[in-house]
Amino acid sequence: MTKKARHPALLLALLSLNAGCNLLSDYRRPSAETPTHWREARAVDPADIDEQWWRAFSSEQLNHLIGEALAANKDLAAAVQRIAQARAQARIAGADLWPSATLDGNFSDSRNELSDSQKTSGQIDIAYEVDLWGANRAKRDAGGARVLSQLFARDALRLVVMADIGLTYFNLLALQERRQIAADFLETVDAILTIVEARQRAGAAYELEVAQQRTAHANARASLDQLIQQQALAENSLAILLGHPPQHLHLAPARFADLATPSIPASQPADLLQRRPDIGQLEMELVAANADIAVARAAFYPKLQLSLSSVLANPQPAGVAASLAAGLSQPLFQGGRLEAALDYALAANAELIENYRQTVLTAFKEVEDAAATFANSRRRLQALQSAAEQAKLAYRISEDRYRLGAVDFQALLNAQSSYLSTENNRVQARLDVLTAQIQMYKALGGGWSLVEQNTDPTAQVLSP
């Protein structure tokens, strides 16, 4: 039930209040537990993080791939359309701040034996709701904040796509190196199998040794085939990230060992809230939710509607007739709808606050995870590089001595297995280092900064 009033004095009083009444409270960033220092990461000036962070890996192929992905990735293209949708919704929300006008026209022609008459008439109706309590301004601000939310969501997705390109490309290069290791190993195992079979025919080797080496040969062949499969799948994944079918992927030759491993400084923990687009996205959703609460509260208060009608008719003695009216409506009973709408807005805001806090906690965890992985993987890589050199040397010596009959076959098998395992572990450790570096860039926001963004919601909406 809505009560309507038309008392002129009351209407004038409400109009005088219009300039000062606004139920939209100032947005305040939710409190979130923020550590004072990093446990693993080294903190320096966050300005040291370059927006084109991927160039630090010194790979022209990676530079090209990321540029291609930013231009053609389908998920990013969809994000652009979500921004367009949000802008359209924001314009719809801001339209209530303007008057609405409609025009109607009529023409009639009547004829009979006695007379012939024509009549034309037109009517224009203008209506305007006075924004007494700031509800329409709050709708506009909510729409603008949601545009910003979608803009920041696109920025977050760009960061994810760039990181995924780097991770997939580095994994592909690592697979290529492991494939080359496996191919070289298969050739060596095949050569040793030939020697063992010859020694067995000469009575200098047992049938067991032949069976063991044939097993090693078959396993080496299977491992190579598996790596070929994994490489094909990685290439397919990379092509999809680039926005192309797998058949269109063309990569220039590159070596995994040529990738640089830059050191990545981390910002102070408190600065992280300003550096990540996903946190910025949630913050804009909170700004919108704060405005939604103001809209829900304003629904409890009176609404003032002004209307102007003008009629032009021909023939008509007066020519033009106009009327001006003002109507005031006050909700009295809505079956709990208004209360439920306010409860919903408050609960939605509370949910977003918890999501914001969880996202902040996750952001801190991601930085610490990347820092811990980088530090430990780098130490492991240094150890494995030394181990790989020694395993390769031991394998070569064992092979030479076996040819001369100076060591038994089991020693050769052990050296053979140790060499392959250590080489694969070395490549994996280097991949872990590079992966941790990309994850660190991603966790720190990849050079993104909230303070460099225009966060005024009204700037996103064409409104008075």
C-alpha positions in Angstrom: 0.0 0.0 0.0 1.3 3.5 -0.9 -0.2 6.7 0.4 -0.2 9.7 -1.9 -0.2 13.3 -0.8 -0.5 16.6 -2.7 -0.1 19.2 0.0 2.0 22.1 -1.5 3.7 23.1 1.7 4.9 19.6 2.3 6.2 19.3 -1.2 8.1 22.5 -0.9 9.6 21.4 2.3 10.8 18.1 0.8 12.3 20.0 -2.2 14.3 22.2 0.2 15.7 19.0 1.8 16.7 17.5 -1.5 20.1 19.1 -1.6 21.2 17.8 1.8 19.6 14.4 2.2 21.6 11.4 1.2 21.4 8.0 2.7 24.6 6.8 1.0 27.3 6.5 3.6 31.0 6.9 2.8 32.7 3.6 1.8 35.3 2.3 4.1 37.7 -0.5 3.3 37.0 -3.5 5.4 39.6 -4.4 8.0 41.8 -7.3 7.1 44.6 -9.0 9.0 47.8 -7.8 7.4 51.3 -9.1 8.4 54.0 -6.5 9.1 56.7 -8.5 7.2 57.2 -11.4 4.9 58.4 -14.7 6.2 60.2 -15.7 3.0 59.9 -12.9 0.5 62.4 -10.0 0.5 60.5 -6.6 0.8 61.6 -3.6 -1.2 59.9 -0.8 -3.1 57.0 -2.2 -5.1 57.7 0.2 -7.9 60.6 -2.1 -8.9 58.0 -4.5 -10.4 57.8 -3.8 -14.1 54.4 -4.0 -15.8 56.1 -6.0 -18.6 57.6 -8.4 -16.1 57.8 -11.3 -18.6 60.7 -9.5 -20.4 62.9 -10.2 -17.4 63.2 -13.8 -18.6 65.0 -12.7 -21.8 62.9 -14.7 -24.2 61.8 -13.0 -27.4 59.5 -15.9 -28.1 57.8 -15.4 -24.7 57.4 -11.7 -25.5 55.8 -12.5 -28.8 53.5 -15.1 -27.3 52.2 -12.8 -24.5 51.5 -10.0 -27.0 49.7 -12.5 -29.2 47.6 -13.8 -26.3 46.6 -10.3 -25.1 45.3 -9.6 -28.6 43.5 -12.8 -29.4 42.7 -14.7 -26.2 39.0 -15.6 -26.2 38.5 -15.3 -22.4 39.9 -11.7 -22.6 37.6 -10.9 -25.5 34.7 -12.1 -23.4 35.8 -10.0 -20.5 35.7 -6.9 -22.8 32.1 -7.7 -23.6 31.3 -8.0 -19.8 32.7 -4.5 -19.4 30.4 -3.3 -22.2 27.4 -5.0 -20.5 28.4 -3.3 -17.2 28.6 0.1 -18.9 25.2 -0.4 -20.4 23.7 -1.4 -17.0 25.4 1.7 -15.5 23.8 4.0 -18.0 20.5 2.4 -17.3 21.0 3.0 -13.6 22.0 6.6 -14.1 19.0 7.3 -16.4 16.7 7.8 -13.4 18.5 11.1 -12.6 17.1 12.5 -15.8 13.5 13.4 -16.6 11.6 11.1 -18.9 9.6 12.4 -21.8 7.0 10.8 -24.1 5.2 12.1 -27.2 1.9 10.9 -28.5 0.2 12.0 -31.7 -3.2 11.4 -33.2 -4.9 12.1 -36.5 -8.5 11.5 -37.4 -10.4 12.1 -40.7 -14.2 11.8 -40.7 -16.4 12.3 -43.7 -20.1 12.0 -44.4 -22.6 13.5 -46.8 -22.9 16.7 -44.7 -19.4 17.4 -43.5 -15.7 16.6 -43.8 -13.5 17.1 -40.7 -10.0 16.4 -39.8 -8.5 16.6 -36.3 -4.8 16.4 -35.2 -3.6 16.4 -31.7 -0.3 15.9 -29.9 0.6 15.4 -26.3 4.0 15.5 -24.6 4.4 14.2 -21.0 7.4 14.9 -18.9 8.0 13.1 -15.6 10.8 13.6 -13.1 11.4 11.9 -9.8 13.1 14.2 -7.4 16.0 12.3 -5.8 15.1 13.3 -2.2 17.2 10.6 -0.4 19.9 10.0 -3.0 18.6 6.7 -4.1 19.0 7.4 -7.8 22.5 8.7 -7.2 23.3 5.6 -5.3 22.0 3.5 -8.2 24.3 5.5 -10.5 27.3 5.0 -8.2 26.5 1.2 -7.9 26.5 0.9 -11.6 29.7 2.8 -12.0 31.4 0.7 -9.3 30.4 -2.5 -11.1 31.9 -1.1 -14.3 35.2 -0.6 -12.4 34.8 -4.1 -10.9 34.6 -5.6 -14.4 37.5 -3.5 -15.6 39.6 -4.8 -12.7 38.3 -8.3 -13.4 39.7 -8.0 -16.9 43.0 -6.8 -15.5 43.1 -9.8 -13.2 42.3 -12.1 -16.1 45.0 -10.5 -18.2 47.5 -11.3 -15.4 46.2 -14.9 -15.2 46.5 -15.3 -19.0 50.0 -13.9 -19.1 51.1 -16.1 -16.2 49.5 -19.2 -17.9 51.3 -18.4 -21.1 54.6 -18.2 -19.3 54.0 -21.4 -17.3 52.8 -23.4 -20.3 55.7 -22.2 -22.5 58.3 -22.9 -19.8 56.8 -26.3 -19.3 56.9 -26.9 -23.0 60.6 -26.0 -23.1 61.3 -28.3 -20.2 59.6 -31.1 -21.9 61.6 -30.5 -25.0 64.8 -30.7 -23.0 63.7 -33.9 -21.2 62.7 -35.3 -24.6 66.2 -34.7 -25.9 67.7 -36.3 -22.7 65.4 -39.3 -23.2 66.3 -39.6 -26.9 70.0 -39.5 -26.2 69.6 -41.9 -23.3 67.7 -44.3 -25.6 70.5 -44.3 -28.1 73.0 -45.1 -25.3 70.9 -47.9 -23.9 70.5 -49.3 -27.4 74.2 -49.3 -27.9 74.8 -51.0 -24.6 72.1 -53.6 -25.4 74.0 -54.4 -28.6 77.2 -54.9 -26.6 75.5 -57.1 -24.0 73.9 -59.3 -26.6 77.2 -59.7 -28.3 78.9 -60.6 -25.0 76.1 -63.1 -24.3 76.6 -64.8 -27.7 80.3 -65.0 -26.9 79.5 -66.5 -23.5 80.9 -63.5 -21.6 77.4 -62.3 -20.3 74.5 -64.0 -18.7 71.0 -64.2 -20.2 69.8 -62.2 -17.1 72.0 -59.3 -18.2 70.4 -59.3 -21.6 66.9 -59.4 -20.2 67.7 -56.5 -17.8 69.1 -54.3 -20.6 66.2 -55.1 -22.8 63.9 -54.0 -20.0 65.9 -50.8 -19.6 65.6 -50.3 -23.4 61.9 -50.8 -23.5 61.4 -48.5 -20.5 63.5 -45.8 -22.2 61.4 -46.1 -25.3 58.2 -45.8 -23.3 59.5 -42.8 -21.4 60.4 -41.0 -24.7 56.9 -41.7 -26.1 55.3 -40.3 -23.0 57.3 -37.1 -23.2 56.4 -36.8 -26.9 52.7 -37.0 -25.8 53.1 -34.5 -23.0 54.8 -32.1 -25.4 51.9 -32.3 -27.9 49.4 -31.7 -25.1 51.5 -28.7 -23.9 51.6 -27.3 -27.4 47.8 -27.7 -27.7 47.2 -25.9 -24.4 49.5 -23.0 -25.5 47.6 -22.7 -28.8 44.3 -22.3 -27.0 45.7 -19.7 -24.7 46.8 -17.8 -27.8 43.3 -18.0 -29.2 44.2 -20.3 -32.1 43.5 -23.9 -33.0 46.5 -26.2 -32.2 47.2 -26.6 -35.9 48.1 -22.9 -36.2 50.8 -23.0 -33.5 54.3 -22.1 -34.8 57.2 -21.7 -32.4 60.7 -20.5 -33.1 63.4 -22.9 -31.8 64.4 -22.1 -28.2 66.5 -23.7 -25.5 65.2 -24.1 -21.9 68.7 -23.4 -20.6 68.7 -19.9 -22.2 65.9 -18.6 -20.1 67.0 -16.0 -17.5 66.1 -16.4 -13.8 65.6 -12.9 -12.5 65.3 -12.1 -8.8 61.9 -10.7 -7.8 61.5 -8.3 -4.9 58.3 -8.3 -3.0 56.4 -5.1 -1.8 55.6 -4.6 1.8 52.6 -6.8 2.9 50.3 -3.8 3.4 51.0 -2.6 -0.1 49.6 -5.8 -1.6 46.1 -4.6 -1.1 46.8 -1.9 -3.6 48.7 -4.1 -6.1 46.3 -6.9 -7.0 43.5 -6.4 -9.5 41.4 -9.2 -8.0 41.4 -7.4 -4.6 40.6 -4.2 -6.4 37.7 -6.0 -8.2 36.2 -7.1 -4.8 36.6 -3.6 -3.4 34.6 -2.1 -6.2 31.9 -4.8 -5.6 31.9 -3.6 -2.0 31.5 0.0 -3.1 28.5 -1.1 -5.2 27.0 -3.1 -2.4 27.3 -0.1 -0.1 25.3 1.9 -2.6 22.7 -0.9 -2.9 22.2 -0.6 0.9 21.4 3.1 0.4 18.9 2.3 -2.3 17.2 -0.3 -0.1 17.0 2.2 2.8 15.6 5.0 0.6 12.7 2.8 -0.4 11.2 3.3 3.1 10.9 7.1 2.5 8.5 9.2 0.5 8.9 9.7 -3.3 8.2 12.9 -5.0 7.2 12.8 -8.7 6.8 15.9 -10.9 4.9 15.8 -14.1 4.2 18.2 -16.9 1.7 17.5 -19.7 1.1 19.7 -22.8 -1.6 19.1 -25.4 -1.7 20.7 -28.8 -4.8 20.2 -30.8 -6.1 21.5 -34.1 -8.7 22.8 -34.3 -8.7 24.0 -30.7 -9.6 27.5 -29.5 -6.8 27.7 -26.9 -4.3 26.0 -29.1 -2.2 24.6 -26.3 -3.2 23.2 -22.9 -0.6 22.5 -20.3 -0.7 21.1 -16.8 1.9 20.7 -14.0 1.4 18.3 -11.2 3.4 17.0 -8.2 2.7 13.8 -6.4 4.1 12.4 -3.1 3.9 8.8 -2.3 4.8 7.1 1.0 5.0 3.3 1.5 2.8 2.1 4.3 2.6 -1.6 3.9 4.5 -3.8 1.5 4.2 -7.2 3.1 7.8 -7.1 4.3 9.2 -6.6 0.8 11.1 -3.5 1.8 12.5 -5.0 4.9 13.6 -8.1 3.0 15.3 -6.0 0.3 17.3 -4.2 3.0 18.2 -7.5 4.7 19.3 -8.9 1.4 21.5 -5.8 0.6 23.1 -6.0 4.1 23.7 -9.7 3.8 25.2 -9.3 0.3 27.6 -6.7 1.6 28.6 -8.8 4.6 29.3 -11.8 2.2 31.5 -9.6 0.1 33.4 -8.4 3.2 34.2 -12.0 4.1 35.2 -12.8 0.4 37.4 -9.7 0.5 39.2 -10.8 3.7 39.6 -14.4 2.3 41.0 -13.0 -0.9 43.5 -10.9 1.0 44.6 -13.9 3.1 45.0 -16.0 -0.1 47.1 -13.2 -1.7 49.5 -13.2 1.3 49.7 -17.0 1.1 50.4 -17.0 -2.7 53.3 -14.6 -2.2 54.8 -16.7 0.6 54.3 -19.9 -1.4 56.1 -18.5 -4.4 58.9 -17.1 -2.3 59.4 -20.5 -0.4 59.2 -22.5 -3.7 61.7 -20.2 -5.4 64.2 -20.2 -2.5 64.1 -24.0 -2.0 64.0 -24.8 -5.7 67.0 -22.7 -6.4 69.0 -24.5 -3.7 67.8 -27.8 -5.0 68.7 -26.8 -8.6 72.3 -25.9 -7.5 72.7 -29.3 -5.8 71.1 -31.2 -8.8 73.4 -29.5 -11.3 76.4 -30.8 -9.4 74.7 -34.2 -9.0 73.9 -34.4 -12.7 77.5 -33.7 -13.7 78.7 -36.5 -11.4 76.0 -38.9 -12.5 76.9 -38.3 -16.1 80.6 -38.9 -15.4 79.8 -42.1 -13.4 77.6 -43.4 -16.2 80.4 -42.8 -18.8 83.0 -44.4 -16.7 80.8 -47.4 -15.9 80.0 -47.9 -19.6 83.7 -47.7 -20.6 84.7 -50.1 -17.9 81.9 -52.5 -18.7 83.1 -52.6 -22.3 86.5 -53.6 -20.9 85.0 -56.1 -18.5 86.3 -54.1 -15.5 82.9 -53.7 -13.8 79.9 -56.0 -13.5 76.6 -55.3 -15.3 74.7 -54.3 -12.1 77.1 -51.3 -11.6 76.4 -50.2 -15.1 72.6 -50.5 -14.6 72.8 -48.5 -11.4 74.8 -45.7 -13.1 72.4 -45.8 -16.0 69.4 -45.4 -13.8 71.0 -42.7 -11.6 72.0 -40.6 -14.6 68.5 -40.5 -16.1 66.8 -39.8 -12.8 69.2 -37.0 -11.9 68.9 -35.3 -15.3 65.1 -35.3 -15.1 65.2 -34.0 -11.5 67.6 -31.2 -12.6 65.3 -30.1 -15.4 62.3 -30.2 -13.0 64.1 -28.1 -10.4 64.9 -25.5 -13.0 61.3 -25.5 -14.1 60.2 -25.1 -10.4 62.4 -22.0 -10.1 60.9 -20.4 -13.2 57.4 -21.4 -12.2 57.9 -19.8 -8.7 59.2 -16.6 -10.4 56.0 -16.4 -12.5 53.8 -17.2 -9.5 55.6 -14.4 -7.6 55.0 -11.9 -10.3 51.4 -13.0 -10.4 50.9 -12.9 -6.6 52.3 -9.4 -6.5 49.9 -8.1 -9.1 52.3 -8.0 -12.0 53.0 -4.2 -11.7 49.3 -3.3 -11.4 48.4 -0.5 -9.0 45.0 0.6 -7.7 46.3 4.1 -7.0 46.9 4.5 -10.8 43.3 3.7 -11.6 40.3 6.1 -11.8 38.2 4.7 -9.0 35.4 7.4 -9.2 32.2 5.4 -9.9 30.5 8.5 -11.3 33.1 8.8 -14.0 32.0 5.5 -15.5 28.4 6.7 -16.0 27.1 9.4 -18.3 24.9 11.3 -15.9 24.3 14.8 -14.6 
